[in-house]
Amino acid sequence: MHFDIITVLPDLLASPLSHSIMQRAKDKGLLTVEVHDLREFGLGKHRNVDDYQFGGGAGMVMRCEPLADMIDKLSKERTYDEIIYLTPDGERYTQGRANQLSLGENLLLICGHYKGIDQRLRDEYVTLEISIGDYVLSGGELAAAVLVDSIGRLLPGVLNDETSALTDSFQDNLLAPPVYTRPAEWRGRAVPPILLSGHTAAIEEWREEQAEQRTRDRRPDLFGEED
Ligand code: ADE
């Protein structure tokens, strides 16, 4: 799978995507990520990418021309499954959306800054607008990193234990059950005996009960929600 990411802060994306699972996915050739500096298409000698908003008001808006030029260039090289704009007023991101996007081949991610991008760019190019939560980041870069990570780890062959993505929180609209490792007792706290029993079916049943209980306690909104 290939990601193109357009940003005015390419450095911000270098680190989160070059560790651990993401780096391994890249090393195995399962995931490629190219970060594109929007200023390459910036206007004038200052390589401007933003301007004041029509109608007045605080905050700059990212202009049409640089972003359009960059999207046009990239679109000649690849056909995108989606052109995604990361924005707090987008659709709220879920595991279901990550699963669906992981089936594609090429995704283009646009990181906004300041007050965001000119509405005409959204109308012209963007096929999906995503928010990673009800809070405002200083830019879309961290949200883009969240998408690459959450989608990248779903690609076949990326995780060592192929089943482990399936048992994550949210895969079946339930939170994950508690997990334990050695020692079996620590500071007077014992691991639930069922986990040491060797009874696979009973352990599975216990995990399901725990997942349901945890979801009921912490996220009752997840029950009955479709993705
Ligand atoms: N850009 C700024 N805030 C954001 C958010 N919550 N989700 C996605 N992109 C953003």
py3Dmol code that shows the C-alpha trace and the ligand (Angstrom):
import py3Dmol

protein = """\
ATOM      1  CA  MET A   1       0.000   0.000   0.000  1.00  0.00           C
ATOM      2  CA  HIS A   2       1.217   3.493  -0.784  1.00  0.00           C
ATOM      3  CA  PHE A   3       0.561   6.766   1.044  1.00  0.00           C
ATOM      4  CA  ASP A   4       1.339  10.213  -0.292  1.00  0.00           C
ATOM      5  CA  ILE A   5       1.142  12.926   2.347  1.00  0.00           C
ATOM      6  CA  ILE A   6       1.080  16.630   1.534  1.00  0.00           C
ATOM      7  CA  THR A   7       2.231  18.916   4.333  1.00  0.00           C
ATOM      8  CA  VAL A   8       3.981  22.196   5.115  1.00  0.00           C
ATOM      9  CA  LEU A   9       5.841  20.453   7.959  1.00  0.00           C
ATOM     10  CA  PRO A  10       7.464  17.352   6.459  1.00  0.00           C
ATOM     11  CA  ASP A  11       9.826  16.951   9.426  1.00  0.00           C
ATOM     12  CA  LEU A  12       6.909  16.381  11.771  1.00  0.00           C
ATOM     13  CA  LEU A  13       6.047  13.176   9.932  1.00  0.00           C
ATOM     14  CA  ALA A  14       9.507  11.649   9.667  1.00  0.00           C
ATOM     15  CA  SER A  15       9.803  10.326  13.191  1.00  0.00           C
ATOM     16  CA  PRO A  16       6.404   8.757  13.999  1.00  0.00           C
ATOM     17  CA  LEU A  17       6.505   6.710  10.818  1.00  0.00           C
ATOM     18  CA  SER A  18      10.021   5.343  11.127  1.00  0.00           C
ATOM     19  CA  HIS A  19       9.788   3.176  14.217  1.00  0.00           C
ATOM     20  CA  SER A  20       8.874  -0.328  15.151  1.00  0.00           C
ATOM     21  CA  ILE A  21       5.954  -1.812  13.236  1.00  0.00           C
ATOM     22  CA  MET A  22       5.776   0.985  10.652  1.00  0.00           C
ATOM     23  CA  GLN A  23       9.474   0.712   9.873  1.00  0.00           C
ATOM     24  CA  ARG A  24       9.216  -3.068   9.593  1.00  0.00           C
ATOM     25  CA  ALA A  25       6.268  -2.727   7.218  1.00  0.00           C
ATOM     26  CA  LYS A  26       8.351  -0.392   5.077  1.00  0.00           C
ATOM     27  CA  ASP A  27      11.414  -2.674   5.224  1.00  0.00           C
ATOM     28  CA  LYS A  28       9.290  -5.597   4.050  1.00  0.00           C
ATOM     29  CA  GLY A  29       8.012  -3.506   1.138  1.00  0.00           C
ATOM     30  CA  LEU A  30       4.401  -3.780   2.335  1.00  0.00           C
ATOM     31  CA  LEU A  31       4.056  -0.066   2.956  1.00  0.00           C
ATOM     32  CA  THR A  32       5.542   2.945   1.225  1.00  0.00           C
ATOM     33  CA  VAL A  33       5.077   6.496   2.473  1.00  0.00           C
ATOM     34  CA  GLU A  34       6.146   9.609   0.600  1.00  0.00           C
ATOM     35  CA  VAL A  35       5.960  12.976   2.333  1.00  0.00           C
ATOM     36  CA  HIS A  36       5.648  15.976  -0.003  1.00  0.00           C
ATOM     37  CA  ASP A  37       6.538  19.501   1.047  1.00  0.00           C
ATOM     38  CA  LEU A  38       3.760  21.817  -0.152  1.00  0.00           C
ATOM     39  CA  ARG A  39       6.220  24.723  -0.305  1.00  0.00           C
ATOM     40  CA  GLU A  40       7.694  23.150  -3.428  1.00  0.00           C
ATOM     41  CA  PHE A  41       4.672  24.694  -5.137  1.00  0.00           C
ATOM     42  CA  GLY A  42       4.570  27.785  -2.935  1.00  0.00           C
ATOM     43  CA  LEU A  43       4.059  31.171  -4.617  1.00  0.00           C
ATOM     44  CA  GLY A  44       6.699  33.848  -5.058  1.00  0.00           C
ATOM     45  CA  LYS A  45      10.122  34.045  -3.554  1.00  0.00           C
ATOM     46  CA  HIS A  46       8.733  33.269  -0.088  1.00  0.00           C
ATOM     47  CA  ARG A  47       6.977  30.181  -1.399  1.00  0.00           C
ATOM     48  CA  ASN A  48       3.701  31.311   0.128  1.00  0.00           C
ATOM     49  CA  VAL A  49       0.996  28.725   0.626  1.00  0.00           C
ATOM     50  CA  ASP A  50      -1.579  30.715   2.616  1.00  0.00           C
ATOM     51  CA  ASP A  51      -3.419  34.038   2.635  1.00  0.00           C
ATOM     52  CA  TYR A  52      -5.971  36.088   4.600  1.00  0.00           C
ATOM     53  CA  GLN A  53      -9.535  34.861   4.521  1.00  0.00           C
ATOM     54  CA  PHE A  54     -12.152  36.668   2.488  1.00  0.00           C
ATOM     55  CA  GLY A  55     -14.730  38.304   4.715  1.00  0.00           C
ATOM     56  CA  GLY A  56     -12.215  38.963   7.452  1.00  0.00           C
ATOM     57  CA  GLY A  57     -11.475  37.069  10.636  1.00  0.00           C
ATOM     58  CA  ALA A  58      -8.439  35.740  12.408  1.00  0.00           C
ATOM     59  CA  GLY A  59      -6.307  33.028  10.865  1.00  0.00           C
ATOM     60  CA  MET A  60      -4.884  32.263   7.465  1.00  0.00           C
ATOM     61  CA  VAL A  61      -6.310  29.930   4.841  1.00  0.00           C
ATOM     62  CA  MET A  62      -4.292  27.603   2.638  1.00  0.00           C
ATOM     63  CA  ARG A  63      -4.537  28.819  -0.954  1.00  0.00           C
ATOM     64  CA  CYS A  64      -5.824  26.836  -3.906  1.00  0.00           C
ATOM     65  CA  GLU A  65      -2.924  27.026  -6.362  1.00  0.00           C
ATOM     66  CA  PRO A  66      -0.032  25.325  -4.520  1.00  0.00           C
ATOM     67  CA  LEU A  67      -2.144  22.453  -3.244  1.00  0.00           C
ATOM     68  CA  ALA A  68      -3.922  22.013  -6.584  1.00  0.00           C
ATOM     69  CA  ASP A  69      -0.581  21.922  -8.426  1.00  0.00           C
ATOM     70  CA  MET A  70       0.771  19.294  -6.054  1.00  0.00           C
ATOM     71  CA  ILE A  71      -2.382  17.135  -6.206  1.00  0.00           C
ATOM     72  CA  ASP A  72      -2.423  17.376 -10.020  1.00  0.00           C
ATOM     73  CA  LYS A  73       1.218  16.301 -10.184  1.00  0.00           C
ATOM     74  CA  LEU A  74       0.706  13.340  -7.839  1.00  0.00           C
ATOM     75  CA  SER A  75      -2.530  12.274  -9.558  1.00  0.00           C
ATOM     76  CA  LYS A  76      -0.612  11.840 -12.808  1.00  0.00           C
ATOM     77  CA  GLU A  77       1.610   9.284 -11.074  1.00  0.00           C
ATOM     78  CA  ARG A  78      -1.068   7.333  -9.188  1.00  0.00           C
ATOM     79  CA  THR A  79      -4.776   6.648  -9.068  1.00  0.00           C
ATOM     80  CA  TYR A  80      -5.999   7.228  -5.539  1.00  0.00           C
ATOM     81  CA  ASP A  81      -8.631   5.173  -3.796  1.00  0.00           C
ATOM     82  CA  GLU A  82      -9.358   8.249  -1.716  1.00  0.00           C
ATOM     83  CA  ILE A  83      -8.046  11.800  -1.427  1.00  0.00           C
ATOM     84  CA  ILE A  84      -8.379  12.433   2.285  1.00  0.00           C
ATOM     85  CA  TYR A  85      -8.369  15.788   4.040  1.00  0.00           C
ATOM     86  CA  LEU A  86      -7.614  15.612   7.770  1.00  0.00           C
ATOM     87  CA  THR A  87      -9.827  18.114   9.519  1.00  0.00           C
ATOM     88  CA  PRO A  88     -11.661  18.428  12.838  1.00  0.00           C
ATOM     89  CA  ASP A  89     -14.961  18.883  10.952  1.00  0.00           C
ATOM     90  CA  GLY A  90     -14.556  15.572   9.089  1.00  0.00           C
ATOM     91  CA  GLU A  91     -16.164  12.196   9.711  1.00  0.00           C
ATOM     92  CA  ARG A  92     -15.061  10.724  13.029  1.00  0.00           C
ATOM     93  CA  TYR A  93     -12.372   8.078  12.395  1.00  0.00           C
ATOM     94  CA  THR A  94     -13.150   4.509  13.472  1.00  0.00           C
ATOM     95  CA  GLN A  95     -11.612   1.053  13.267  1.00  0.00           C
ATOM     96  CA  GLY A  96     -14.265   0.212  10.672  1.00  0.00           C
ATOM     97  CA  ARG A  97     -13.005   3.020   8.427  1.00  0.00           C
ATOM     98  CA  ALA A  98      -9.389   1.892   8.981  1.00  0.00           C
ATOM     99  CA  ASN A  99     -10.347  -1.662   7.944  1.00  0.00           C
ATOM    100  CA  GLN A 100     -12.052  -0.399   4.797  1.00  0.00           C
ATOM    101  CA  LEU A 101      -9.190   1.918   3.822  1.00  0.00           C
ATOM    102  CA  SER A 102      -6.639  -0.881   4.349  1.00  0.00           C
ATOM    103  CA  LEU A 103      -8.191  -2.681   1.352  1.00  0.00           C
ATOM    104  CA  GLY A 104      -7.101   0.076  -1.020  1.00  0.00           C
ATOM    105  CA  GLU A 105      -3.786   0.598  -2.827  1.00  0.00           C
ATOM    106  CA  ASN A 106      -3.061   4.315  -2.880  1.00  0.00           C
ATOM    107  CA  LEU A 107      -4.174   7.004  -0.483  1.00  0.00           C
ATOM    108  CA  LEU A 108      -3.425  10.713  -0.661  1.00  0.00           C
ATOM    109  CA  LEU A 109      -3.527  12.540   2.674  1.00  0.00           C
ATOM    110  CA  ILE A 110      -3.739  16.325   2.890  1.00  0.00           C
ATOM    111  CA  CYS A 111      -2.666  18.011   6.110  1.00  0.00           C
ATOM    112  CA  GLY A 112      -4.301  21.345   6.793  1.00  0.00           C
ATOM    113  CA  HIS A 113      -2.833  24.208   8.785  1.00  0.00           C
ATOM    114  CA  TYR A 114      -3.968  27.545  10.115  1.00  0.00           C
ATOM    115  CA  LYS A 115      -7.734  27.847   9.436  1.00  0.00           C
ATOM    116  CA  GLY A 116      -7.560  24.983   6.966  1.00  0.00           C
ATOM    117  CA  ILE A 117      -7.697  24.792   3.181  1.00  0.00           C
ATOM    118  CA  ASP A 118      -9.850  26.868   0.804  1.00  0.00           C
ATOM    119  CA  GLN A 119     -13.306  25.262   0.507  1.00  0.00           C
ATOM    120  CA  ARG A 120     -12.952  25.072  -3.286  1.00  0.00           C
ATOM    121  CA  LEU A 121     -10.107  22.559  -2.913  1.00  0.00           C
ATOM    122  CA  ARG A 122     -12.363  20.399  -0.787  1.00  0.00           C
ATOM    123  CA  ASP A 123     -15.097  20.602  -3.414  1.00  0.00           C
ATOM    124  CA  GLU A 124     -12.708  19.943  -6.291  1.00  0.00           C
ATOM    125  CA  TYR A 125     -10.493  17.131  -5.022  1.00  0.00           C
ATOM    126  CA  VAL A 126     -11.287  15.716  -1.611  1.00  0.00           C
ATOM    127  CA  THR A 127     -13.240  12.447  -1.552  1.00  0.00           C
ATOM    128  CA  LEU A 128     -13.166  11.844   2.215  1.00  0.00           C
ATOM    129  CA  GLU A 129     -12.757  14.153   5.217  1.00  0.00           C
ATOM    130  CA  ILE A 130     -11.595  12.593   8.457  1.00  0.00           C
ATOM    131  CA  SER A 131     -11.323  13.829  12.038  1.00  0.00           C
ATOM    132  CA  ILE A 132      -9.413  11.707  14.529  1.00  0.00           C
ATOM    133  CA  GLY A 133     -11.362  13.116  17.476  1.00  0.00           C
ATOM    134  CA  ASP A 134     -13.287  16.041  18.871  1.00  0.00           C
ATOM    135  CA  TYR A 135     -10.330  18.280  19.604  1.00  0.00           C
ATOM    136  CA  VAL A 136      -8.256  20.616  17.465  1.00  0.00           C
ATOM    137  CA  LEU A 137      -4.644  19.858  16.554  1.00  0.00           C
ATOM    138  CA  SER A 138      -2.280  22.513  15.221  1.00  0.00           C
ATOM    139  CA  GLY A 139      -2.230  20.725  11.896  1.00  0.00           C
ATOM    140  CA  GLY A 140      -3.245  17.518  10.171  1.00  0.00           C
ATOM    141  CA  GLU A 141       0.192  15.857  10.406  1.00  0.00           C
ATOM    142  CA  LEU A 142      -0.362  13.921  13.607  1.00  0.00           C
ATOM    143  CA  ALA A 143      -3.773  12.851  12.342  1.00  0.00           C
ATOM    144  CA  ALA A 144      -2.138  11.665   9.093  1.00  0.00           C
ATOM    145  CA  ALA A 145       0.383   9.654  11.140  1.00  0.00           C
ATOM    146  CA  VAL A 146      -2.543   8.095  13.032  1.00  0.00           C
ATOM    147  CA  LEU A 147      -4.103   7.000   9.740  1.00  0.00           C
ATOM    148  CA  VAL A 148      -0.873   5.550   8.333  1.00  0.00           C
ATOM    149  CA  ASP A 149      -0.201   3.625  11.541  1.00  0.00           C
ATOM    150  CA  SER A 150      -3.720   2.299  12.062  1.00  0.00           C
ATOM    151  CA  ILE A 151      -4.098   1.280   8.401  1.00  0.00           C
ATOM    152  CA  GLY A 152      -0.505   0.094   7.937  1.00  0.00           C
ATOM    153  CA  ARG A 153      -0.703  -2.406  10.779  1.00  0.00           C
ATOM    154  CA  LEU A 154      -3.740  -4.048   9.180  1.00  0.00           C
ATOM    155  CA  LEU A 155      -1.910  -4.906   5.948  1.00  0.00           C
ATOM    156  CA  PRO A 156      -1.330  -8.649   5.593  1.00  0.00           C
ATOM    157  CA  GLY A 157       2.176  -9.589   6.736  1.00  0.00           C
ATOM    158  CA  VAL A 158       2.842  -6.443   8.781  1.00  0.00           C
ATOM    159  CA  LEU A 159       2.095  -7.880  12.205  1.00  0.00           C
ATOM    160  CA  ASN A 160       4.069 -10.938  13.255  1.00  0.00           C
ATOM    161  CA  ASP A 161       1.097 -12.635  14.826  1.00  0.00           C
ATOM    162  CA  GLU A 162      -1.397 -12.376  12.004  1.00  0.00           C
ATOM    163  CA  THR A 163      -4.318 -12.857  14.335  1.00  0.00           C
ATOM    164  CA  SER A 164      -3.442 -10.085  16.701  1.00  0.00           C
ATOM    165  CA  ALA A 165      -5.059  -7.232  14.761  1.00  0.00           C
ATOM    166  CA  LEU A 166      -8.310  -9.187  14.905  1.00  0.00           C
ATOM    167  CA  THR A 167      -8.301  -9.267  18.688  1.00  0.00           C
ATOM    168  CA  ASP A 168      -7.669  -5.535  19.102  1.00  0.00           C
ATOM    169  CA  SER A 169     -10.109  -3.283  20.848  1.00  0.00           C
ATOM    170  CA  PHE A 170     -12.868  -2.123  18.447  1.00  0.00           C
ATOM    171  CA  GLN A 171     -12.415  -4.935  15.888  1.00  0.00           C
ATOM    172  CA  ASP A 172     -15.782  -6.319  16.975  1.00  0.00           C
ATOM    173  CA  ASN A 173     -17.027  -3.094  18.559  1.00  0.00           C
ATOM    174  CA  LEU A 174     -15.782  -4.304  21.941  1.00  0.00           C
ATOM    175  CA  LEU A 175     -12.866  -3.106  24.009  1.00  0.00           C
ATOM    176  CA  ALA A 176     -10.061  -5.637  24.496  1.00  0.00           C
ATOM    177  CA  PRO A 177     -10.081  -7.766  27.684  1.00  0.00           C
ATOM    178  CA  PRO A 178      -7.330  -7.322  30.317  1.00  0.00           C
ATOM    179  CA  VAL A 179      -4.027  -9.105  29.663  1.00  0.00           C
ATOM    180  CA  TYR A 180      -1.365 -10.470  32.038  1.00  0.00           C
ATOM    181  CA  THR A 181       2.166 -11.842  31.834  1.00  0.00           C
ATOM    182  CA  ARG A 182       4.686 -13.266  34.318  1.00  0.00           C
ATOM    183  CA  PRO A 183       5.023 -13.274  37.289  1.00  0.00           C
ATOM    184  CA  ALA A 184       1.754 -14.994  38.227  1.00  0.00           C
ATOM    185  CA  GLU A 185       1.709 -12.989  41.452  1.00  0.00           C
ATOM    186  CA  TRP A 186       3.057  -9.459  41.854  1.00  0.00           C
ATOM    187  CA  ARG A 187       2.746  -7.248  44.950  1.00  0.00           C
ATOM    188  CA  GLY A 188       0.013  -9.506  46.235  1.00  0.00           C
ATOM    189  CA  ARG A 189      -1.972  -9.243  42.993  1.00  0.00           C
ATOM    190  CA  ALA A 190      -2.650 -12.618  41.413  1.00  0.00           C
ATOM    191  CA  VAL A 191      -3.346 -13.297  37.748  1.00  0.00           C
ATOM    192  CA  PRO A 192      -6.948 -14.568  37.337  1.00  0.00           C
ATOM    193  CA  PRO A 193      -6.596 -18.340  37.885  1.00  0.00           C
ATOM    194  CA  ILE A 194      -8.600 -19.204  34.759  1.00  0.00           C
ATOM    195  CA  LEU A 195      -5.710 -17.889  32.634  1.00  0.00           C
ATOM    196  CA  LEU A 196      -3.350 -20.432  34.232  1.00  0.00           C
ATOM    197  CA  SER A 197      -5.810 -23.320  33.860  1.00  0.00           C
ATOM    198  CA  GLY A 198      -4.885 -24.385  30.336  1.00  0.00           C
ATOM    199  CA  HIS A 199      -8.580 -24.666  29.393  1.00  0.00           C
ATOM    200  CA  THR A 200      -8.583 -22.885  26.066  1.00  0.00           C
ATOM    201  CA  ALA A 201     -12.357 -22.760  25.616  1.00  0.00           C
ATOM    202  CA  ALA A 202     -12.956 -21.517  29.173  1.00  0.00           C
ATOM    203  CA  ILE A 203     -10.241 -18.883  28.739  1.00  0.00           C
ATOM    204  CA  GLU A 204     -11.839 -17.697  25.505  1.00  0.00           C
ATOM    205  CA  GLU A 205     -15.215 -17.453  27.241  1.00  0.00           C
ATOM    206  CA  TRP A 206     -13.678 -15.503  30.156  1.00  0.00           C
ATOM    207  CA  ARG A 207     -12.039 -13.080  27.722  1.00  0.00           C
ATOM    208  CA  GLU A 208     -15.316 -12.479  25.930  1.00  0.00           C
ATOM    209  CA  GLU A 209     -17.090 -11.808  29.226  1.00  0.00           C
ATOM    210  CA  GLN A 210     -14.353  -9.422  30.337  1.00  0.00           C
ATOM    211  CA  ALA A 211     -14.428  -7.586  26.991  1.00  0.00           C
ATOM    212  CA  GLU A 212     -18.184  -7.160  27.257  1.00  0.00           C
ATOM    213  CA  GLN A 213     -18.033  -6.020  30.874  1.00  0.00           C
ATOM    214  CA  ARG A 214     -15.279  -3.515  30.118  1.00  0.00           C
ATOM    215  CA  THR A 215     -17.212  -2.155  27.155  1.00  0.00           C
ATOM    216  CA  ARG A 216     -20.412  -1.863  29.198  1.00  0.00           C
ATOM    217  CA  ASP A 217     -18.533  -0.006  31.976  1.00  0.00           C
ATOM    218  CA  ARG A 218     -16.409   2.285  29.830  1.00  0.00           C
ATOM    219  CA  ARG A 219     -18.013   2.633  26.409  1.00  0.00           C
ATOM    220  CA  PRO A 220     -21.705   1.712  26.501  1.00  0.00           C
ATOM    221  CA  ASP A 221     -22.070   3.761  23.308  1.00  0.00           C
ATOM    222  CA  LEU A 222     -20.264   1.005  21.374  1.00  0.00           C
ATOM    223  CA  PHE A 223     -23.027  -1.525  21.884  1.00  0.00           C
ATOM    224  CA  GLY A 224     -25.223  -1.836  18.867  1.00  0.00           C
ATOM    225  CA  GLU A 225     -23.123   0.597  16.824  1.00  0.00           C
ATOM    226  CA  GLU A 226     -22.588  -0.325  13.176  1.00  0.00           C
ATOM    227  CA  ASP A 227     -19.344   0.452  11.408  1.00  0.00           C
TER     228      ASP A 227
END
"""
ligand_1 = """\
10
ADE
N -6.548 18.802 12.157
C -6.730 19.535 13.263
N -7.431 18.855 14.185
C -7.728 17.644 13.633
C -8.445 16.513 14.079
N -9.027 16.453 15.267
N -8.542 15.454 13.238
C -7.985 15.497 12.013
N -7.297 16.543 11.534
C -7.167 17.614 12.342
"""
view = py3Dmol.view(width=600, height=400)
view.addModel(protein, "pdb")
view.setStyle({"model": 0}, {"cartoon": {"style": "trace"}})
view.addModel(ligand_1, "xyz")
view.setStyle({"model": 1}, {"stick": {}})
view.zoomTo()
view.show()
